[in-house]
Amino acid sequence: MTSENKKETAPSVSAETKIEVATGPMDEPTEKTAARPTANGQGKDAVKQPVSGTAAGTQKATPPLKEFSGYCVYIGPTIRGVIQHGNIFQFPKEEAKKRLNIAIDRYPEVFDLIAPGNQLAAKAAEVKNKKSWLYHVYNRLEKKINAN
């Protein structure tokens, strides 16, 4: 008896195989339109229907950053009895200005140290950068607190 060595190989994928990946900003839904045939089956009178994903080369330009309207965080030093570092507010920065008017009247730097949620990481890094404006605002407020 002779046994034959049979090797099974996976089907090869040609170099011309293309995979389309839809990309877009995480906070914006991407869409493309596809023709849906009408009742008579004709595509000529088809109604355009949104479909997830984007066609290659038809992506919208990303709009500039706007102030996030969801939440904001205080990234300044803790002021005992007034505000604590890391306080999270479930409203936009402008609403925080209205609700924290007593603290902001006494310490105007507090408003500058409230970061909208979508800019939190950048603003927190800016506070640590000695060359940034926010670093100086933070230190000015810290000196005011320590002087009292």
DSSP file (Angstrom, degrees, kcal/mol; ACC not computed):
  #  RESIDUE AA STRUCTURE BP1 BP2  ACC     N-H-->O    O-->H-N    N-H-->O    O-->H-N    TCO  KAPPA ALPHA  PHI   PSI    X-CA   Y-CA   Z-CA
    1    1 A M              0   0    0      0, 0.0     2,-0.5     0, 0.0     0, 0.0   0.000 360.0 360.0 360.0 130.6    0.0    0.0    0.0
    2    2 A T        -     0   0    0      2,-0.0     2,-0.5     0, 0.0     0, 0.0  -0.922 360.0-147.1-112.5 138.1    1.3    3.3   -0.9
    3    3 A S        -     0   0    0     -2,-0.5     2,-0.5     2,-0.0     0, 0.0  -0.876  10.3-140.9-106.2 137.3    0.0    6.4    0.7
    4    4 A E        -     0   0    0     -2,-0.5     2,-0.9     2,-0.0    -2,-0.0  -0.789  13.4-130.8 -96.3 135.0   -0.1    9.6   -1.3
    5    5 A N        -     0   0    0     -2,-0.5     2,-0.6     2,-0.0    -1,-0.0  -0.750  26.7-171.3 -85.1 110.3    0.8   12.9    0.4
    6    6 A K        -     0   0    0     -2,-0.9     2,-0.6     2,-0.0    -2,-0.0  -0.907   5.2-160.6-105.5 122.4   -2.0   15.2   -0.4
    7    7 A K        -     0   0    0     -2,-0.6     2,-0.5     2,-0.0    -2,-0.0  -0.886   6.2-150.2-102.8 126.6   -1.4   18.8    0.6
    8    8 A E        -     0   0    0     -2,-0.6     2,-0.4     0, 0.0    -2,-0.0  -0.820  14.7-165.6 -95.0 132.4   -4.4   21.1    0.9
    9    9 A T        -     0   0    0     -2,-0.5     3,-0.1     3,-0.0    -2,-0.0  -0.916  21.6-115.5-118.8 146.0   -3.7   24.7    0.2
   10   10 A A        -     0   0    0     -2,-0.4     2,-0.1     1,-0.1     0, 0.0  -0.467  45.2 -92.7 -72.9 147.5   -5.9   27.6    0.9
   11   11 A P        -     0   0    0      0, 0.0     2,-0.2     0, 0.0    -1,-0.1  -0.383  47.3-119.4 -61.3 137.0   -7.2   29.5   -2.0
   12   12 A S        -     0   0    0     -3,-0.1     2,-0.5    -2,-0.1    -3,-0.0  -0.490  15.7-132.4 -81.2 149.1   -4.9   32.3   -2.9
   13   13 A V        -     0   0    0     -2,-0.2    -1,-0.0     4,-0.0     2,-0.0  -0.873  24.3-125.6-100.9 128.1   -6.0   35.9   -2.8
   14   14 A S    >   -     0   0    0     -2,-0.5     3,-1.5     1,-0.1    -1,-0.0  -0.306  16.8-118.6 -72.0 158.3   -5.0   37.9   -5.8
   15   15 A A  T 3  S+     0   0    0      1,-0.3    -1,-0.1     3,-0.0    -2,-0.0   0.640 110.5  66.2 -69.8 -13.9   -3.2   41.1   -5.4
   16   16 A E  T 3   +     0   0    0      2,-0.1    -1,-0.3     0, 0.0     2,-0.2   0.490  69.3 118.8 -89.2  -2.4   -6.0   42.9   -7.0
   17   17 A T    <   -     0   0    0     -3,-1.5     2,-0.4     1,-0.0    -4,-0.0  -0.469  49.3-162.1 -65.5 129.8   -8.5   42.2   -4.2
   18   18 A K        -     0   0    0     -2,-0.2     2,-0.5     2,-0.0    -2,-0.1  -0.929  13.0-161.2-119.3 139.7   -9.6   45.5   -2.8
   19   19 A I        -     0   0    0     -2,-0.4     2,-0.5     2,-0.0    -2,-0.0  -0.982  12.4-148.7-118.1 124.7  -11.3   46.2    0.6
   20   20 A E        -     0   0    0     -2,-0.5     2,-0.5    36,-0.0    -2,-0.0  -0.809  11.5-165.7 -95.0 130.7  -13.1   49.5    1.0
   21   21 A V        -     0   0    0     -2,-0.5     2,-0.5    32,-0.0    -2,-0.0  -0.965  13.8-139.6-117.5 127.6  -13.1   50.9    4.4
   22   22 A A        -     0   0    0     -2,-0.5     2,-0.3    34,-0.1    33,-0.1  -0.739  27.4-179.1 -86.0 127.4  -15.5   53.7    5.3
   23   23 A T        +     0   0    0     -2,-0.5    -2,-0.0    31,-0.1     3,-0.0  -0.913  14.1 133.9-125.8 154.8  -13.8   56.3    7.5
   24   24 A G        -     0   0    0     -2,-0.3     6,-0.1    35,-0.1    30,-0.0  -0.943  60.0 -55.1 179.6 169.3  -15.1   59.5    9.1
   25   25 A P    >   -     0   0    0      0, 0.0     3,-0.9     0, 0.0     5,-0.0  -0.307  48.0-127.0 -59.8 144.4  -15.1   61.4   12.3
   26   26 A M  T 3  S+     0   0    0      1,-0.2     0, 0.0     3,-0.1     0, 0.0   0.815 106.4  50.7 -65.0 -31.3  -16.4   59.4   15.2
   27   27 A D  T 3  S+     0   0    0      2,-0.1    -1,-0.2     1,-0.0     0, 0.0   0.567 103.1  66.4 -88.0  -6.7  -19.0   61.9   16.2
   28   28 A E  S <  S-     0   0    0     -3,-0.9     2,-0.2     0, 0.0    -1,-0.0  -0.951  81.8-127.9-115.5 129.1  -20.5   62.4   12.8
   29   29 A P        -     0   0    0      0, 0.0     2,-0.4     0, 0.0    -2,-0.1  -0.516  22.5-142.3 -70.8 139.8  -22.4   59.6   11.0
   30   30 A T        +     0   0    0     -2,-0.2    23,-0.9    -6,-0.1     2,-0.3  -0.802  26.4 173.6 -99.9 145.7  -21.2   59.0    7.5
   31   31 A E  E     -A   52   0A   0     -2,-0.4     2,-0.3    21,-0.2    24,-0.2  -0.992  20.1-172.0-149.7 156.2  -23.6   58.1    4.8
   32   32 A K  E     -A   51   0A   0     19,-2.3    19,-2.9    -2,-0.3     2,-0.4  -0.911  29.0-114.8-137.4 167.6  -24.0   57.5    1.1
   33   33 A T  E     -A   50   0A   0     -2,-0.3     2,-0.4    17,-0.2    15,-0.1  -0.832  23.0-168.8-110.3 146.3  -27.1   57.1   -0.9
   34   34 A A  E     -A   49   0A   0     15,-1.8    15,-1.8    -2,-0.4     2,-0.3  -0.980  28.4-111.6-130.1 143.4  -28.2   54.1   -2.8
   35   35 A A  E     -A   48   0A   0     -2,-0.4    13,-0.2    13,-0.2     9,-0.0  -0.569  26.7-158.8 -76.0 133.2  -30.9   53.8   -5.3
   36   36 A R  E     -A   47   0A   0     11,-1.5    11,-1.2    -2,-0.3     5,-0.0  -0.959  23.6-117.8-111.1 125.8  -33.9   51.8   -4.2
   37   37 A P        -     0   0    0      0, 0.0     6,-0.2     0, 0.0     5,-0.0  -0.278  28.0-122.9 -63.6 147.9  -36.1   50.4   -7.0
   38   38 A T    >   -     0   0    0      4,-1.6     3,-2.3     1,-0.1     8,-0.1  -0.151  39.5 -82.7 -79.3-179.0  -39.7   51.6   -7.1
   39   39 A A  T 3  S+     0   0    0      1,-0.3    -1,-0.1     2,-0.1     0, 0.0   0.820 130.7  54.7 -57.6 -33.4  -42.7   49.4   -7.0
   40   40 A N  T 3  S-     0   0    0      2,-0.1    -1,-0.3     1,-0.1     3,-0.1   0.454 114.8-116.5 -83.1   1.6  -42.5   48.7  -10.8
   41   41 A G  S <  S+     0   0    0     -3,-2.3     2,-0.4     1,-0.3    -2,-0.1   0.455  70.2 136.4  82.2  -0.8  -38.9   47.5  -10.3
   42   42 A Q        -     0   0    0      1,-0.1    -4,-1.6     3,-0.0     3,-0.3  -0.670  44.8-158.5 -83.4 133.1  -37.5   50.4  -12.4
   43   43 A G  S >  S+     0   0    0     -2,-0.4     3,-1.4    -6,-0.2    -1,-0.1   0.584  81.7  80.9 -83.0 -11.7  -34.3   52.1  -11.1
   44   44 A K  T 3  S+     0   0    0      1,-0.3    -1,-0.2    -9,-0.0    -2,-0.0   0.878 100.3  35.4 -64.5 -38.8  -35.0   55.2  -13.2
   45   45 A D  T 3  S+     0   0    0     -3,-0.3    -1,-0.3     2,-0.0    -2,-0.1   0.038  92.0 147.6-100.6  25.2  -37.6   56.5  -10.7
   46   46 A A    <   -     0   0    0     -3,-1.4     2,-0.4    -8,-0.1    -3,-0.1  -0.243  45.5-129.6 -67.9 149.3  -35.7   55.2   -7.7
   47   47 A V  E     -A   36   0A   0    -11,-1.2   -11,-1.5   -13,-0.0     2,-0.4  -0.812  23.6-120.0 -96.3 136.5  -35.8   57.0   -4.4
   48   48 A K  E     -A   35   0A   0     -2,-0.4   -13,-0.2   -13,-0.2   -15,-0.1  -0.640  31.5-170.5 -81.6 133.5  -32.4   57.7   -2.8
   49   49 A Q  E     -A   34   0A   0    -15,-1.8   -15,-1.8    -2,-0.4     2,-0.1  -0.969  26.8-109.2-124.8 135.3  -32.0   56.2    0.7
   50   50 A P  E     -A   33   0A   0      0, 0.0     2,-0.4     0, 0.0   -17,-0.2  -0.403  36.0-172.0 -65.2 140.3  -29.2   56.8    3.2
   51   51 A V  E     -A   32   0A   0    -19,-2.9   -19,-2.3     2,-0.2     0, 0.0  -0.980  28.6-103.5-131.7 143.4  -26.9   53.9    3.6
   52   52 A S  E    S+A   31   0A   0     -2,-0.4   -21,-0.2   -21,-0.2     2,-0.1  -0.310  84.1  36.7 -68.3 152.6  -24.1   53.6    6.2
   53   53 A G  S    S-     0   0    0    -23,-0.9     2,-0.4     2,-0.0    -2,-0.2  -0.256  81.3 -98.6  96.5 172.6  -20.5   54.1    5.0
   54   54 A T        -     0   0    0     -2,-0.1     2,-0.2   -24,-0.1   -22,-0.2  -0.962  26.3-113.8-130.6 150.7  -19.1   56.5    2.5
   55   55 A A    >   -     0   0    0     -2,-0.4     3,-2.0   -24,-0.2     4,-0.1  -0.526  52.0 -85.0 -76.8 150.1  -18.1   56.1   -1.1
   56   56 A A  T 3  S+     0   0    0      1,-0.3    -1,-0.1    -2,-0.2   -34,-0.1  -0.330 112.7   9.2 -58.9 129.0  -14.4   56.5   -1.9
   57   57 A G  T 3  S+     0   0    0     -3,-0.1    -1,-0.3     1,-0.1    -2,-0.0   0.513 103.8  95.5  82.4   5.4  -13.5   60.1   -2.3
   58   58 A T    <   +     0   0    0     -3,-2.0    -3,-0.1     2,-0.0    -2,-0.1   0.124  48.9 134.8-114.3  22.5  -16.8   61.6   -1.2
   59   59 A Q        -     0   0    0     -4,-0.1     2,-0.2    -5,-0.1   -35,-0.1  -0.410  55.4-119.8 -72.3 146.0  -15.9   62.3    2.4
   60   60 A K        -     0   0    0     -2,-0.1     2,-0.2     1,-0.1    -1,-0.1  -0.537  32.8-101.8 -79.8 150.8  -16.9   65.6    3.9
   61   61 A A        -     0   0    0     -2,-0.2    -1,-0.1     1,-0.1     0, 0.0  -0.506  42.2-106.0 -70.3 141.7  -14.2   67.9    5.3
   62   62 A T        -     0   0    0     -2,-0.2    -1,-0.1     1,-0.1     3,-0.1  -0.545  35.9-126.2 -71.4 127.2  -14.0   67.8    9.0
   63   63 A P        -     0   0    0      0, 0.0     3,-0.1     0, 0.0    -1,-0.1  -0.361  33.5 -91.8 -71.3 155.8  -15.5   71.0   10.5
   64   64 A P        -     0   0    0      0, 0.0     2,-0.1     0, 0.0     0, 0.0  -0.251  57.5 -80.0 -63.3 156.7  -13.3   72.9   12.9
   65   65 A L        -     0   0    0     -3,-0.1     2,-0.3     1,-0.0    54,-0.0  -0.355  49.5-164.7 -61.4 129.8  -13.7   72.1   16.6
   66   66 A K        -     0   0    0     -3,-0.1     2,-0.3    -2,-0.1    52,-0.1  -0.715  38.0 -81.7-106.3 164.5  -16.7   73.7   18.2
   67   67 A E        -     0   0    0     -2,-0.3     2,-0.1     1,-0.1    -1,-0.0  -0.523  52.5-116.7 -67.7 129.0  -17.3   74.0   21.9
   68   68 A F        -     0   0    0     -2,-0.3    25,-0.5     1,-0.1    49,-0.1  -0.429  20.2-158.4 -69.0 136.8  -18.7   70.7   23.1
   69   69 A S  S    S+     0   0    0     -2,-0.1    -1,-0.1    23,-0.1     3,-0.1   0.425  73.1  73.1 -98.9   1.9  -22.2   71.1   24.5
   70   70 A G  S    S-     0   0    0      1,-0.3     2,-0.3    21,-0.1    -1,-0.1   0.981 102.9 -27.3 -83.6 -62.0  -22.3   67.9   26.6
   71   71 A Y        -     0   0    0     19,-0.1    46,-2.6     2,-0.0     2,-0.3  -0.935  48.4-153.3-149.8 168.5  -20.1   68.4   29.7
   72   72 A C  E     -BC  89 116B   0     17,-2.1    17,-3.4    -2,-0.3     2,-0.4  -0.968   8.3-144.4-146.7 162.4  -17.1   70.2   31.1
   73   73 A V  E     -BC  88 115B   0     42,-2.6    42,-3.2    -2,-0.3     2,-0.6  -0.981  17.5-126.2-133.2 138.1  -14.5   69.7   33.8
   74   74 A Y  E     + C   0 114B   0     13,-2.5    12,-2.8    -2,-0.4    13,-0.3  -0.759  26.9 177.2 -83.3 120.3  -12.7   72.1   36.1
   75   75 A I        +     0   0    0     38,-3.3    39,-0.1    -2,-0.6    -1,-0.1   0.211  46.1  99.1-110.2  13.4   -8.9   71.6   35.7
   76   76 A G  S    S-     0   0    0     37,-0.4    10,-0.2     1,-0.2     3,-0.1  -0.254  84.3 -70.0 -90.0-178.2   -7.7   74.3   38.1
   77   77 A P        -     0   0    0      0, 0.0     2,-0.2     0, 0.0    -1,-0.2  -0.342  57.9 -94.1 -71.8 155.0   -6.5   74.0   41.6
   78   78 A T        -     0   0    0      6,-0.1     2,-0.6    -3,-0.1     6,-0.2  -0.499  32.2-159.6 -68.8 133.0   -8.9   73.2   44.4
   79   79 A I  B >>  -D   83   0C   0      4,-3.3     3,-2.7    -2,-0.2     4,-1.7  -0.950  28.2-119.9-114.2 107.4  -10.3   76.2   46.2
   80   80 A R  T 34 S+     0   0    0     -2,-0.6     4,-0.1     1,-0.3    -2,-0.0  -0.188  93.7   5.2 -54.1 127.1  -11.6   75.0   49.6
   81   81 A G  T 34 S+     0   0    0      1,-0.1    -1,-0.3     0, 0.0     3,-0.1   0.413 130.5  59.4  81.1  -1.9  -15.3   75.7   50.0
   82   82 A V  T <4 S-     0   0    0     -3,-2.7     2,-0.3     1,-0.3    -2,-0.2   0.717 111.8 -19.3-119.9 -62.1  -15.6   76.9   46.4
   83   83 A I  B  <  -D   79   0C   0     -4,-1.7    -4,-3.3    -6,-0.1     2,-0.4  -0.992  53.5-136.9-155.7 148.0  -14.6   74.4   43.7
   84   84 A Q    >   -     0   0    0     -2,-0.3     3,-1.8    -6,-0.2   -10,-0.2  -0.871  32.0-101.0-113.3 143.1  -12.6   71.2   43.6
   85   85 A H  T 3  S+     0   0    0     -2,-0.4   -10,-0.2     1,-0.3    -7,-0.1  -0.361 109.1  24.0 -57.3 132.3  -10.1   70.1   41.0
   86   86 A G  T 3  S+     0   0    0    -12,-2.8    -1,-0.3     1,-0.3   -11,-0.1   0.481  79.9 160.0  89.2   3.3  -11.7   67.6   38.6
   87   87 A N    <   -     0   0    0     -3,-1.8   -13,-2.5   -13,-0.3     2,-0.5  -0.376  29.7-146.8 -58.1 134.0  -15.3   68.6   39.2
   88   88 A I  E     -B   73   0B   0    -15,-0.2     2,-0.5    -2,-0.0   -15,-0.2  -0.912   8.4-159.5-107.5 129.9  -17.4   67.4   36.3
   89   89 A F  E     -B   72   0B   0    -17,-3.4   -17,-2.1    -2,-0.5     2,-0.5  -0.934  13.9-145.7-111.3 129.8  -20.4   69.5   35.2
   90   90 A Q  S    S+     0   0    0     -2,-0.5   -19,-0.1   -19,-0.2   -17,-0.1  -0.106  78.9  63.7 -86.9  38.1  -23.1   67.9   33.2
   91   91 A F  S    S-     0   0    0     -2,-0.5   -19,-0.2   -19,-0.1    -2,-0.1  -0.956  93.9 -78.7-151.4 164.8  -23.8   71.1   31.2
   92   92 A P     >  -     0   0    0      0, 0.0     4,-2.0     0, 0.0     3,-0.3  -0.107  46.2-102.2 -67.3 167.2  -21.8   73.2   28.7
   93   93 A K  H  > S+     0   0    0    -25,-0.5     4,-1.9     1,-0.2     5,-0.1   0.862 120.3  54.6 -59.3 -40.1  -19.2   75.8   29.7
   94   94 A E  H  > S+     0   0    0      1,-0.2     4,-1.4     2,-0.2    -1,-0.2   0.876 108.5  49.0 -65.0 -36.3  -21.5   78.8   29.2
   95   95 A E  H  > S+     0   0    0     -3,-0.3     4,-2.4     1,-0.2    -1,-0.2   0.870 107.6  55.5 -68.2 -36.7  -24.0   77.2   31.6
   96   96 A A  H  X S+     0   0    0     -4,-2.0     4,-2.3     1,-0.2    -2,-0.2   0.876 102.9  56.4 -62.1 -37.0  -21.2   76.6   34.1
   97   97 A K  H  < S+     0   0    0     -4,-1.9    -1,-0.2     1,-0.2    -2,-0.2   0.903 109.6  45.3 -61.0 -41.2  -20.4   80.3   33.9
   98   98 A K  H >< S+     0   0    0     -4,-1.4     3,-0.9     1,-0.2    -2,-0.2   0.913 116.8  44.0 -68.3 -42.6  -24.0   81.1   35.0
   99   99 A R  H 3< S+     0   0    0     -4,-2.4     3,-0.3     1,-0.2    -2,-0.2   0.763 117.6  43.9 -77.4 -25.0  -24.1   78.5   37.8
  100  100 A L  T 3X S+     0   0    0     -4,-2.3     4,-2.7    -5,-0.2     5,-0.3   0.016  73.8 126.1-104.9  26.4  -20.6   79.3   39.2
  101  101 A N  H <> S+     0   0    0     -3,-0.9     4,-2.1     1,-0.2    -1,-0.2   0.814  71.0  53.3 -59.6 -32.3  -21.0   83.1   39.0
  102  102 A I  H  > S+     0   0    0     -3,-0.3     4,-1.7     2,-0.2    -1,-0.2   0.938 113.0  42.6 -68.0 -45.9  -20.1   83.5   42.7
  103  103 A A  H  > S+     0   0    0      1,-0.2     4,-3.1     2,-0.2     7,-0.2   0.899 115.8  49.4 -65.8 -40.2  -16.8   81.6   42.3
  104  104 A I  H  < S+     0   0    0     -4,-2.7    -1,-0.2     2,-0.2    -2,-0.2   0.846 107.5  54.6 -70.7 -33.3  -16.0   83.3   39.0
  105  105 A D  H  < S+     0   0    0     -4,-2.1    -1,-0.2    -5,-0.3    -2,-0.2   0.905 117.1  36.8 -63.7 -39.9  -16.7   86.8   40.5
  106  106 A R  H  < S+     0   0    0     -4,-1.7    -2,-0.2     1,-0.3    -1,-0.2   0.883 135.2  22.5 -79.1 -39.7  -14.2   86.1   43.3
  107  107 A Y    ><  -     0   0    0     -4,-3.1     3,-1.9    -5,-0.2     4,-0.4  -0.805  65.6-177.1-129.0  88.5  -11.7   84.2   41.1
  108  108 A P  T >> S+     0   0    0      0, 0.0     3,-0.8     0, 0.0     4,-0.7   0.736  78.5  71.5 -60.8 -22.4  -12.1   85.0   37.4
  109  109 A E  H 3> S+     0   0    0      1,-0.2     4,-1.3     2,-0.2     3,-0.2   0.735  80.4  76.0 -65.7 -21.6   -9.4   82.5   36.5
  110  110 A V  H X4 S+     0   0    0     -3,-1.9     3,-0.5     1,-0.2    -1,-0.2   0.903  91.1  53.3 -57.2 -43.1  -11.9   79.7   37.3
  111  111 A F  H X4 S+     0   0    0     -3,-0.8     3,-1.4    -4,-0.4    -1,-0.2   0.890 106.4  52.0 -62.2 -39.3  -13.8   80.2   34.1
  112  112 A D  H 3< S+     0   0    0     -4,-0.7    -1,-0.2     1,-0.3    -2,-0.2   0.771 106.3  56.1 -67.3 -24.5  -10.6   79.9   32.0
  113  113 A L  T << S+     0   0    0     -4,-1.3   -38,-3.3    -3,-0.5     2,-0.6   0.174  81.4 100.6 -97.2  17.3   -9.8   76.6   33.7
  114  114 A I  E <   -C   74   0B   0     -3,-1.4   -40,-0.2   -40,-0.2   -21,-0.0  -0.923  60.4-160.5-100.4 119.7  -13.1   74.9   32.8
  115  115 A A  E     -C   73   0B   0    -42,-3.2   -42,-2.6    -2,-0.6     5,-0.1  -0.865  16.3-123.6-106.7 129.7  -12.5   72.7   29.8
  116  116 A P  E >   -C   72   0B   0      0, 0.0     3,-1.7     0, 0.0     4,-0.4  -0.362  33.6-109.6 -62.1 151.1  -15.2   71.4   27.5
  117  117 A G  G >  S+     0   0    0    -46,-2.6     3,-0.9     1,-0.3     4,-0.3   0.824 116.2  53.1 -55.0 -38.5  -15.3   67.6   27.3
  118  118 A N  G 3  S+     0   0    0    -47,-0.2    -1,-0.3     1,-0.2     4,-0.1   0.609 116.0  40.1 -77.3  -9.3  -14.0   67.3   23.8
  119  119 A Q  G <> S+     0   0    0     -3,-1.7     4,-2.7     2,-0.1     5,-0.3   0.257  83.6 108.2-115.9   9.6  -11.0   69.5   24.6
  120  120 A L  H <> S+     0   0    0     -3,-0.9     4,-2.6    -4,-0.4     5,-0.2   0.909  78.5  46.0 -58.9 -49.8  -10.2   68.1   28.0
  121  121 A A  H  > S+     0   0    0     -4,-0.3     4,-2.0     1,-0.2    -1,-0.2   0.914 115.4  46.9 -62.1 -43.5   -7.0   66.2   27.2
  122  122 A A  H  > S+     0   0    0      2,-0.2     4,-2.0     1,-0.2    -1,-0.2   0.912 114.4  46.6 -65.5 -42.9   -5.5   69.1   25.2
  123  123 A K  H  X S+     0   0    0     -4,-2.7     4,-1.9     2,-0.2    -2,-0.2   0.890 110.6  52.6 -68.3 -38.6   -6.4   71.6   28.0
  124  124 A A  H  X S+     0   0    0     -4,-2.6     4,-0.9    -5,-0.3    -1,-0.2   0.898 111.5  46.6 -63.8 -39.4   -5.0   69.4   30.7
  125  125 A A  H  X S+     0   0    0     -4,-2.0     4,-0.8    -5,-0.2     3,-0.4   0.866 109.2  55.6 -67.8 -36.1   -1.7   69.0   28.8
  126  126 A E  H >< S+     0   0    0     -4,-2.0     3,-0.5     1,-0.2     9,-0.5   0.858 100.9  57.9 -65.3 -35.7   -1.7   72.8   28.3
  127  127 A V  H 3< S+     0   0    0     -4,-1.9    -1,-0.2     1,-0.2    -2,-0.2   0.822 108.6  46.7 -63.8 -30.6   -1.9   73.4   32.0
  128  128 A K  H 3< S+     0   0    0     -4,-0.9     2,-0.6    -3,-0.4    -1,-0.2   0.625  90.8  94.6 -86.2 -14.6    1.3   71.4   32.5
  129  129 A N    X<  -     0   0    0     -4,-0.8     3,-2.0    -3,-0.5     6,-0.4  -0.701  66.4-151.7 -83.5 115.6    3.2   73.2   29.7
  130  130 A K  T 3  S+     0   0    0     -2,-0.6    -1,-0.1     1,-0.3    -4,-0.0   0.690  93.2  56.1 -62.4 -19.0    5.2   76.0   31.1
  131  131 A K  T 3  S+     0   0    0      4,-0.1    -1,-0.3     5,-0.0     2,-0.2   0.505  90.3  97.0 -91.2  -3.7    5.1   78.0   27.9
  132  132 A S  S <> S-     0   0    0     -3,-2.0     4,-1.1    -6,-0.3     3,-0.0  -0.477  76.0-128.1 -91.2 158.8    1.3   78.0   27.7
  133  133 A W  H  > S+     0   0    0      1,-0.2     4,-2.0     2,-0.2     3,-0.2   0.881 108.6  56.9 -66.9 -40.7   -1.2   80.7   28.8
  134  134 A L  H  > S+     0   0    0      1,-0.2     4,-2.7     2,-0.2    -1,-0.2   0.836 100.4  58.6 -64.2 -32.4   -3.2   78.2   30.8
  135  135 A Y  H  > S+     0   0    0     -9,-0.5     4,-2.3    -6,-0.4    -1,-0.2   0.922 108.7  45.1 -60.0 -44.3   -0.2   77.3   32.9
  136  136 A H  H  X S+     0   0    0     -4,-1.1     4,-2.4     2,-0.2    -2,-0.2   0.860 111.6  51.9 -70.8 -35.7    0.2   80.9   33.9
  137  137 A V  H  X S+     0   0    0     -4,-2.0     4,-2.3     2,-0.2    -2,-0.2   0.933 110.4  49.4 -63.5 -45.5   -3.5   81.3   34.7
  138  138 A Y  H  X S+     0   0    0     -4,-2.7     4,-2.4     1,-0.2    -2,-0.2   0.934 113.4  45.5 -58.1 -49.4   -3.4   78.1   36.9
  139  139 A N  H  X S+     0   0    0     -4,-2.3     4,-2.2     2,-0.2    -1,-0.2   0.867 110.4  53.6 -65.9 -37.1   -0.3   79.4   38.8
  140  140 A R  H  X S+     0   0    0     -4,-2.4     4,-1.9     2,-0.2    -1,-0.2   0.922 111.8  45.7 -62.2 -43.5   -1.8   82.9   39.2
  141  141 A L  H  X S+     0   0    0     -4,-2.3     4,-2.4     1,-0.2    -2,-0.2   0.898 110.4  53.4 -66.4 -40.2   -4.9   81.4   40.7
  142  142 A E  H  X S+     0   0    0     -4,-2.4     4,-2.3     1,-0.2    -1,-0.2   0.890 108.6  49.8 -61.8 -39.7   -2.9   79.1   42.9
  143  143 A K  H  X S+     0   0    0     -4,-2.2     4,-1.7     2,-0.2    -1,-0.2   0.891 109.8  51.6 -66.1 -39.1   -0.9   82.2   44.3
  144  144 A K  H  X S+     0   0    0     -4,-1.9     4,-1.0     2,-0.2    -2,-0.2   0.915 110.8  48.2 -61.4 -43.6   -4.2   84.0   45.0
  145  145 A I  H >< S+     0   0    0     -4,-2.4     3,-0.5     1,-0.2    -2,-0.2   0.920 112.5  47.6 -64.4 -45.1   -5.5   81.0   46.9
  146  146 A N  H 3< S+     0   0    0     -4,-2.3    -1,-0.2     1,-0.2    -2,-0.2   0.767 106.3  58.7 -69.3 -26.0   -2.4   80.6   49.0
  147  147 A A  H 3<        0   0    0     -4,-1.7    -1,-0.2     1,-0.2    -2,-0.2   0.766 360.0 360.0 -74.0 -25.5   -2.3   84.4   49.8
  148  148 A N    <<        0   0    0     -4,-1.0    -1,-0.2    -3,-0.5    -2,-0.2   0.455 360.0 360.0 -83.2 360.0   -5.8   84.1   51.4
